Structures are given as C-alpha cells and as structure tokens.
Amino acid sequence: MRRILGLIPNVFLLGLVSLFNDFSAEMIYAVMPVFLVGVLGAPPLVLGIIEGFADATASILKIVSGWFSDRFKKRKAISVSGYGLSIITRLGLYFVGNFWQVFAIRVLDRVGKGVRESPRDALLAESVPRAEVGKSFGYLRAMDQVGGILGPLVAIIILPIISYDYRLLFVIGFGIGAFVLLSFLFVKDVKPVSGENISKVRPPLTFSISSFGSDFKIFIASIFLFGLGVMPVSLILLKAQDLSVSGLHIPLMYLIYSVAFAATAIPFGKLSDSIGERKVMVSGFITAIFAYIILGASSGIFGIVLGFVIFGLYSAMTDGVARSIVSKMVSPDTLASGEGFLGAVIGISSLLAGVVGGLLWTAYGAQYAFIYGAAFMILGLIVFLALNPKQDKV
C-alpha cells in the first residue's frame, strides 16, 4: 500500500486538515480568555459556561452526525461541511461587542465540530489496519497539537506587531482556515473491504448506549465521571495570571501544553498498539490527577509550567487512545456512532466541569477548583479499572 512518510495517505491528509484547522482555531482561542476577561469584561464563570456549553452542543451533534454517517455510509462529505461551518464562524468574532455574542459564535463553531468529528474519526479508523489504529489516532492528535503550537506561537509574535488588536488576529486566523478545505480535497472515502462484517440494517437514531456491549458502557461511564473533573483548557489557562497581569502568559502556557501534547501523542499511540490501550489510559488518568495537584498548589513559574507540561502528557496518553479503544469495541456498522457517544460524554462532562469549576474558581479561588477536578478524576479512574482487568488490551 502506498504511504506518505510511513503513513497511509488518508491518515496523512487528515492530519494536515487537523493541523490547519487547529492552527486557525487555536491562534484565536489561545487569546480568547484574555479577550473575554480583559476586553469584554467577562468573569471566569462566564468563560467556563461559554466553553463548556459550546463543547456540550458539539457533543450532542457528534451522536447525530455519527448516526447519519453510519446510516448513509458517508464520511468525507459530512466532515467537510462541519469544517466549513467552523471556519466561516471564526470571521464573526471580528464583529462582536459583548461576551454573549462570543457565546453564540462559539456555539456555532462547535456545531461545526460536532458535525465533523464522528465521521472523520470513523474514516480514519476504516483507512488503517487494526494494528495501526493507535498510532494513526496519535498522529492525528499530534497534528492537532502542532496546529495548537503554531496558533499560540503566531499569536504571541503577531499581537505586539498589530498593537494587540485581537479582532485583526481573528481575521488572520480565519484566512489560515481556508487551507483546511484545500487539504480535504485529496481525502478519499473508504469502501468496506469485501467480507467485512458490516450489517445492511441501517441503525436508528438513539441517544442511548443500551444497544452497545457492557465493556463500552463501562468505558463511557468512566470517561464521563473522569470528565466531570476536566475543566476546559481555556479556564485552566487563567492559572497563568498568577504569574503576571499581562495577557502574554496565557498563550505562552497554552504553547507549553501543546508542545508536550504534540511531542508525545504518536509515541503513546504506538505504545498503546504494543502494550494495550488500557495500560496507557490508566497512566494518563493518573498523570492528569498529578497535573491538577501541581497546578492547584503552585503559584510560581516552575510549578505552573510543570503542571501544564504534565497536563499535556495526559492529553497525549488519552485523547487518541480513547478513540482507538472505541474503534475496537464497537461493530463496523456503528463505528461513527460509537465515536460520537465518546465525544458526547466528553463534551457534556466538560460543560458540567466548566460550570462547577468556574463557580468554585470565581467564589473561592483556583485551588478549590483543582481539588474538585482531581476528586472526580480519581472516581473516573476507579470505574475504568473495572474494565477488562485481566486483559492487556481492550
């Protein structure tokens, strides 16, 4: 099979799509906390609500788009429409005058995310052999974070040049997003391999996981409980304000987080293919707990930087690996739906974590928000440990 830099062409191209999309998005959203709080006057609670609700909106749509993709066997077209919507909405940030307008635009952006991700993940899983699923999802998430590195880095470089004109920065980010659709032109839908066990029955739309197996249900429950403690990254970035009143430290901390994520996502994906996804996920959960403990207890540069590095390692250990787990747990005819449910529980728990974490942060300070987060992470880890305890691989 022809490969590009050792990768199947669809995987390589989907990685480029993710790179340009996250370059565009994260150049904007790395500075969104300081724009909302410093320019528009939004309190931390509003920041948590905006990010959490936006992610929850995307989550519901991931289920719907996953079902639609499975039912009509369409992957690429649905993904392209979702990416297109997100790119267009970013231009709207140039015109906002209050944080409720940002809220509306952010939700529309996440609608695009909800539409595209389930069919995209299914397309990637269908494009590779089973033994390369972890590595391929790791590559995809690494490219996400390369975009996440370039975005904040460019923001840091450009902001002083444009006199901290955030609205102009939003227009530049919109322009970079055009390369997403250009890259997607060369991605191909994958036809089922002859002999694959794919049902001809079109699955009904449902928001229940009752038709899935017990392993999937336990896994989803653990991800939800763990996610109740994972506050949106944009909220966690406010911890950087302990270092300075300057907004520059926020994109810098996001850059540090993204570098740690991008540098280790592929190695951890390969490791999950080798030793099993379960072991890597458990390590990732424990890593996140340590990151929260460090961030909650630190107010100096060393502790905060270390906390964001460790949190980046957690994301690298779990983000792509969780998608890999789902691709192996569910049947081929419900692949996109399974990925959609995974995305849904992550987003809904993010909403709740953003609201509760934002309330605690506003009323009592960052330390209590991180304590709350670590407590639910421990609970999610306990439930996850009930999943296939005697097996090396999920």
Secondary structure, DSSP 8 states (H G I E B T S, - for coil): ---BTTB-HHHHHHHHHHHHHHHHHHHHHTSHHHIIIIIS---HHHHHHHHHHHHHHHHHHHHHHHHHHHHHT--HHHHHHHHHHHHHHHHHGGG--SHHHHHHHHHHHHHHHHHHHHHHHHHHHHHS-GGGHHHHHHHHHHHHHHHHHHHHHHHHHHHHHTTT-HHHHHHHHHHHTHHHHHHHTT-------TT----SS-----S--TTS-HHHHHHHHHHHHHHTT---HHHHGGGGGGT-SSTTHHHHHHHHHHHHHHHHHHHHHHHHHHH-HHHHHHHHHHHHHHHHHHHHH--SHHHHHHHHHHHHHHHHHHHHHHHHHHHHHS-GGGHHHHHHHHHHHHHHHHHHHHHHHHHHHHHH-HHHHHHHHHHHHHHHHHHHTTSSTT-S--
